[in-house]
Amino acid sequence: MSGVVVLLGRDTLAGAVRLQDCQAVADRIGGLDLRFVDSELPEDEVIEACQDAVAILPAGARVLTPAVVAKMPNLRLIQTFSAGTEYLDDAAFADLGVAVSNNGGANAIAVAEHAIALMVAVYRKLDVQIDSAKAGTWMAGVTGDRFDFHTLVGKRVGIVGLGRIGSRVARRLAGWECEVVYHDLPELDAEHVRATGATRVPLDELLETSDIVTLHVPLDASTRHMISEREFALMKQTAILINTCRGSVVDEAALIGAMEQGEIFGAGIDVVEVEPIEADNPLPEMANVILTPHLATRAVESEHNAAENALMNAGRVARGEAPLWVVRTVSPGRAG
């Protein structure tokens, strides 16, 4: 089978750096012919440039539609650098015999650390403290009742989704002396759960009893707006919500309403439903809301891990092996 792997992205400095990272991994693995294709070329030129590719690594590119992929007869794998694959029509690609794989947890540590940082930031009003110090007002600009400031010790943290990221959040929180519970739809491996120290509970119980609810699920039809008006009504008035997965997992209008009505205390969010955030979105100006610009993954270690996992998985497919981290079962639509 062909060893041609295409990095499909924009011809920018960032794209050149990613290509350099990927080439270093490809050279170490051996047997791979890594090529760069500019995703902003006309569609027919992209298709022509990818004719020999067994795997495509889309780097922010949105040009891979089922109609385009159907014209790439050798393609077996679309390998993302991201954990989320919702921008790809994985069902249609699977019917074409092309697997879609996520990054295999390449950025899991960075996102887990970011989630915990948001917990601390909301609990200690770090945004207000930093703004006050930078404004030259020192502590005079730090408002809020003393009961608004907390440590994590003794808090119940409810993790929704105990996968690669959620499990790392759980393991790290052990050192913060928290009680950790989780909810997940599939039955997880017992050893995986044991290593996290988390206890499984029904979702409603998690929402009703947790001081902090942190979301770590993929975005799909089953998770879109899984946290909405009903769920906010179940939560403690002192609770905070952390979202570092995808904006549409939370019904944003319901979140804004819950904050305005005091149904929950605060939120730490790295993702919103419309990105970049719209100018009239009230969340950035709300008290006890800390917002970061979808950069929870931003760490050089995440970039290196993503390149390593992507080329390793492409190498498996080039050797005729099954890829890892496939998000949907592939139909036997193409000959090997």
C-alpha positions as CSV (number, residue, x, y, z in Angstrom):
1,M,0.0,0.0,0.0
2,S,1.1,3.6,-0.7
3,G,3.0,5.4,2.0
4,V,1.9,8.9,0.8
5,V,0.6,11.0,3.7
6,V,-0.8,14.5,3.0
7,L,-0.7,17.4,5.4
8,L,-3.6,19.5,4.2
9,G,-3.6,23.1,5.5
10,R,-2.9,26.7,4.9
11,D,0.5,27.8,3.5
12,T,1.4,29.9,6.6
13,L,4.3,30.1,9.1
14,A,2.2,28.0,11.5
15,G,1.6,25.5,8.8
16,A,5.4,25.3,8.0
17,V,6.1,24.7,11.7
18,R,3.6,21.9,11.9
19,L,5.0,20.4,8.7
20,Q,8.5,20.4,10.2
21,D,7.2,18.7,13.3
22,C,5.4,16.0,11.3
23,Q,8.4,15.5,9.0
24,A,10.6,14.8,11.9
25,V,8.2,12.1,13.1
26,A,7.8,10.7,9.6
27,D,11.5,10.4,9.2
28,R,11.8,8.5,12.4
29,I,9.0,6.1,11.6
30,G,10.2,5.5,8.0
31,G,8.3,4.3,5.0
32,L,6.2,7.5,4.7
33,D,6.2,10.1,2.0
34,L,4.9,13.2,3.7
35,R,3.6,15.9,1.4
36,F,2.1,19.3,2.0
37,V,-1.0,20.5,0.1
38,D,-2.4,24.0,0.4
39,S,-6.1,23.7,1.4
40,E,-6.8,27.0,-0.3
41,L,-6.1,25.7,-3.8
42,P,-9.1,25.1,-6.1
43,E,-11.0,21.9,-5.2
44,D,-9.9,20.0,-8.3
45,E,-6.3,20.8,-7.6
46,V,-6.6,19.6,-4.0
47,I,-8.2,16.4,-5.3
48,E,-5.4,15.9,-7.8
49,A,-2.7,16.5,-5.3
50,C,-4.2,13.9,-2.9
51,Q,-4.7,11.1,-5.5
52,D,-2.0,8.9,-4.1
53,A,-2.6,9.7,-0.4
54,V,-3.4,6.8,1.9
55,A,-3.9,9.3,4.8
56,I,-4.8,13.0,5.0
57,L,-4.0,15.1,8.1
58,P,-6.3,18.2,7.9
59,A,-4.7,21.1,9.7
60,G,-7.7,23.4,10.2
61,A,-8.9,22.6,6.7
62,R,-12.6,22.4,6.0
63,V,-12.4,21.3,2.4
64,L,-12.8,17.5,3.0
65,T,-16.4,16.8,2.0
66,P,-17.8,13.4,1.1
67,A,-17.9,14.5,-2.6
68,V,-14.2,15.4,-2.4
69,V,-13.1,12.2,-0.5
70,A,-15.1,10.0,-3.0
71,K,-12.6,11.2,-5.7
72,M,-9.6,10.0,-3.7
73,P,-9.5,6.3,-4.4
74,N,-6.4,5.4,-2.2
75,L,-7.5,7.3,0.9
76,R,-8.1,5.1,4.0
77,L,-7.7,7.6,6.9
78,I,-8.5,11.2,7.8
79,Q,-6.4,11.8,10.9
80,T,-7.1,14.9,12.9
81,F,-4.7,16.8,15.1
82,S,-7.7,17.7,17.4
83,A,-9.7,15.7,19.9
84,G,-13.0,16.9,18.3
85,T,-14.0,15.7,14.8
86,E,-17.4,17.3,14.6
87,Y,-16.4,19.3,11.6
88,L,-15.9,16.2,9.5
89,D,-18.8,14.0,8.2
90,D,-17.4,10.9,9.7
91,A,-20.6,8.9,9.0
92,A,-20.4,9.6,5.3
93,F,-16.6,8.9,5.2
94,A,-17.1,5.6,7.0
95,D,-19.6,4.6,4.3
96,L,-16.9,5.4,1.8
97,G,-14.5,3.1,3.7
98,V,-12.4,6.0,5.0
99,A,-11.8,6.1,8.8
100,V,-11.7,9.3,10.8
101,S,-9.4,9.2,13.8
102,N,-9.0,11.8,16.5
103,N,-5.7,12.7,18.1
104,G,-5.6,9.9,20.6
105,G,-5.4,12.2,23.7
106,A,-2.5,14.3,22.4
107,N,-3.8,17.4,24.2
108,A,-5.5,15.7,27.1
109,I,-3.0,16.8,29.7
110,A,-3.1,20.5,28.6
111,V,-6.9,20.5,28.6
112,A,-7.1,18.8,32.0
113,E,-4.7,21.3,33.5
114,H,-6.7,24.2,31.9
115,A,-10.0,22.8,33.4
116,I,-8.5,22.8,36.9
117,A,-7.0,26.2,36.4
118,L,-10.5,27.5,35.5
119,M,-11.9,26.0,38.7
120,V,-9.3,27.8,40.8
121,A,-9.7,31.0,38.8
122,V,-13.5,31.2,39.3
123,Y,-13.2,30.2,43.0
124,R,-10.6,32.8,43.7
125,K,-11.8,35.5,41.3
126,L,-8.4,35.6,39.7
127,D,-9.6,37.7,36.8
128,V,-10.8,40.4,39.1
129,Q,-7.6,40.2,41.2
130,I,-5.4,40.5,38.1
131,D,-7.4,43.3,36.6
132,S,-7.3,45.3,39.8
133,A,-3.5,44.9,40.2
134,K,-2.9,45.8,36.6
135,A,-5.2,48.8,36.8
136,G,-3.1,50.1,39.7
137,T,-5.9,49.9,42.3
138,W,-4.2,47.0,44.0
139,M,-6.8,45.1,46.1
140,A,-9.3,48.0,46.1
141,G,-10.9,46.7,42.9
142,V,-11.4,43.2,44.2
143,T,-15.1,42.9,45.0
144,G,-17.2,40.1,46.4
145,D,-18.3,38.7,49.8
146,R,-15.8,36.6,51.6
147,F,-18.1,33.6,51.0
148,D,-17.5,34.0,47.3
149,F,-13.9,32.8,47.7
150,H,-13.1,29.1,48.1
151,T,-10.4,26.5,48.0
152,L,-10.9,23.1,46.3
153,V,-10.4,21.1,49.5
154,G,-13.4,19.0,50.3
155,K,-15.4,20.0,47.2
156,R,-17.3,17.5,45.2
157,V,-16.2,17.6,41.6
158,G,-18.6,16.0,39.1
159,I,-16.9,14.9,35.9
160,V,-19.1,14.3,32.9
161,G,-17.1,12.1,30.6
162,L,-14.2,10.0,32.1
163,G,-12.3,9.5,28.9
164,R,-8.7,10.7,28.2
165,I,-9.3,14.2,29.5
166,G,-11.8,13.6,32.2
167,S,-9.7,10.8,33.7
168,R,-6.7,13.1,33.9
169,V,-8.7,15.7,35.6
170,A,-9.8,13.1,38.2
171,R,-6.3,11.8,38.8
172,R,-4.9,15.4,39.3
173,L,-7.7,16.4,41.6
174,A,-6.7,13.7,44.1
175,G,-3.9,15.9,45.1
176,W,-6.3,18.8,45.7
177,E,-8.2,16.7,48.3
178,C,-11.5,16.7,46.4
179,E,-14.2,14.1,46.3
180,V,-14.5,13.1,42.6
181,V,-17.6,11.6,41.0
182,Y,-18.3,11.0,37.4
183,H,-21.0,10.1,34.9
184,D,-20.4,8.4,31.5
185,L,-22.7,6.5,29.2
186,P,-20.4,3.5,28.4
187,E,-19.3,1.0,31.0
188,L,-15.6,1.9,31.4
189,D,-12.8,-0.5,32.1
190,A,-12.7,-1.2,35.8
191,E,-8.9,-0.6,36.1
192,H,-9.3,2.7,34.2
193,V,-11.9,3.9,36.7
194,R,-10.0,2.6,39.7
195,A,-6.9,4.6,38.7
196,T,-8.9,7.8,38.7
197,G,-10.3,7.4,42.2
198,A,-13.7,8.6,40.9
199,T,-17.1,7.1,41.8
200,R,-19.8,6.6,39.2
201,V,-23.2,8.3,39.8
202,P,-26.2,9.0,37.7
203,L,-26.1,12.3,35.9
204,D,-28.9,13.9,37.8
205,E,-27.2,13.0,41.1
206,L,-24.0,14.4,39.9
207,L,-25.6,17.7,39.0
208,E,-27.6,17.9,42.2
209,T,-24.7,17.2,44.5
210,S,-21.5,18.6,42.9
211,D,-19.9,21.8,43.8
212,I,-18.1,21.8,40.5
213,V,-19.4,20.3,37.3
214,T,-16.8,19.9,34.5
215,L,-17.6,18.7,31.0
216,H,-15.4,16.4,29.0
217,V,-17.5,14.8,26.2
218,P,-17.4,15.0,22.4
219,L,-20.0,17.0,20.6
220,D,-22.5,14.9,18.7
221,A,-26.3,14.6,18.5
222,S,-26.5,13.0,21.9
223,T,-24.4,15.7,23.7
224,R,-25.6,18.9,22.0
225,H,-27.2,21.0,24.7
226,M,-27.0,18.2,27.2
227,I,-26.7,20.9,29.9
228,S,-29.7,23.2,29.5
229,E,-32.5,24.7,31.6
230,R,-33.5,21.5,33.3
231,E,-29.9,20.7,34.3
232,F,-29.1,24.1,35.6
233,A,-32.2,23.9,37.8
234,L,-30.8,20.8,39.3
235,M,-27.5,22.3,40.2
236,K,-26.6,24.0,43.5
237,Q,-26.8,27.7,43.6
238,T,-23.2,27.7,44.8
239,A,-22.0,25.4,42.0
240,I,-19.7,26.4,39.1
241,L,-19.7,24.9,35.6
242,I,-16.5,24.2,33.7
243,N,-16.6,23.6,29.9
244,T,-13.4,22.9,28.0
245,C,-14.9,20.5,25.4
246,R,-17.3,22.2,22.9
247,G,-19.5,25.2,23.3
248,S,-22.7,23.5,22.0
249,V,-22.6,20.9,24.7
250,V,-24.0,23.7,26.8
251,D,-27.2,25.6,25.9
252,E,-25.6,29.0,26.0
253,A,-28.9,30.9,26.4
254,A,-29.7,28.6,29.3
255,L,-26.3,29.3,30.9
256,I,-26.7,33.0,30.6
257,G,-30.2,32.7,32.1
258,A,-28.9,30.5,35.0
259,M,-26.2,33.1,35.8
260,E,-28.6,36.0,35.6
261,Q,-31.1,34.2,37.9
262,G,-28.5,33.0,40.4
263,E,-29.2,29.3,39.7
264,I,-25.5,28.7,39.7
265,F,-22.6,30.8,41.1
266,G,-20.2,30.9,38.2
267,A,-18.6,29.4,35.1
268,G,-15.2,28.8,33.7
269,I,-15.5,28.3,29.9
270,D,-12.9,27.9,27.1
271,V,-15.6,27.3,24.4
272,V,-18.7,29.1,23.3
273,E,-21.4,28.2,20.7
274,V,-20.3,30.8,18.2
275,E,-16.5,31.4,17.8
276,P,-15.0,33.9,17.8
277,I,-17.5,35.1,20.5
278,E,-20.1,37.6,19.2
279,A,-19.8,41.2,20.3
280,D,-23.2,41.2,22.0
281,N,-22.6,38.0,24.0
282,P,-23.0,39.0,27.7
283,L,-20.8,36.2,29.1
284,P,-17.4,38.1,29.0
285,E,-18.9,40.9,31.2
286,M,-20.7,38.7,33.7
287,A,-19.4,38.5,37.3
288,N,-18.0,35.1,38.2
289,V,-17.6,34.1,34.6
290,I,-14.0,33.4,33.3
291,L,-13.7,33.0,29.6
292,T,-10.7,31.9,27.6
293,P,-10.6,31.8,23.8
294,H,-10.6,28.1,23.0
295,L,-7.0,27.7,23.8
296,A,-7.1,25.0,26.5
297,T,-5.0,22.8,24.2
298,R,-2.3,25.5,23.6
299,A,0.9,24.0,24.8
300,V,4.0,23.0,22.7
301,E,3.7,19.5,24.3
302,S,0.3,19.1,22.8
303,E,1.6,20.0,19.3
304,H,4.4,17.4,19.6
305,N,2.1,14.7,20.9
306,A,-0.4,15.4,18.1
307,A,2.3,15.1,15.4
308,E,3.6,11.9,17.0
309,N,0.1,10.3,17.2
310,A,-1.0,11.5,13.7
311,L,2.1,10.1,11.8
312,M,2.1,6.9,13.9
313,N,-1.5,6.2,13.0
314,A,-0.9,7.1,9.3
315,G,2.0,4.7,9.4
316,R,-0.3,1.9,10.6
317,V,-2.6,2.4,7.7
318,A,0.3,2.6,5.2
319,R,1.4,-0.8,6.5
320,G,-2.1,-2.2,6.0
321,E,-2.9,-2.2,9.8
322,A,-6.1,-0.9,11.3
323,P,-5.9,2.7,12.6
324,L,-6.4,3.6,16.2
325,W,-8.9,6.1,17.7
326,V,-11.5,5.7,15.0
327,V,-14.6,7.6,15.8
328,R,-17.0,5.5,13.7
329,T,-17.0,2.0,12.4
330,V,-15.9,2.0,8.8
331,S,-17.8,0.1,6.0
332,P,-15.8,-2.2,3.9
333,G,-16.3,0.2,1.0
334,R,-12.8,0.2,-0.6
335,A,-10.4,-2.6,-1.4
336,G,-7.2,-2.7,0.6
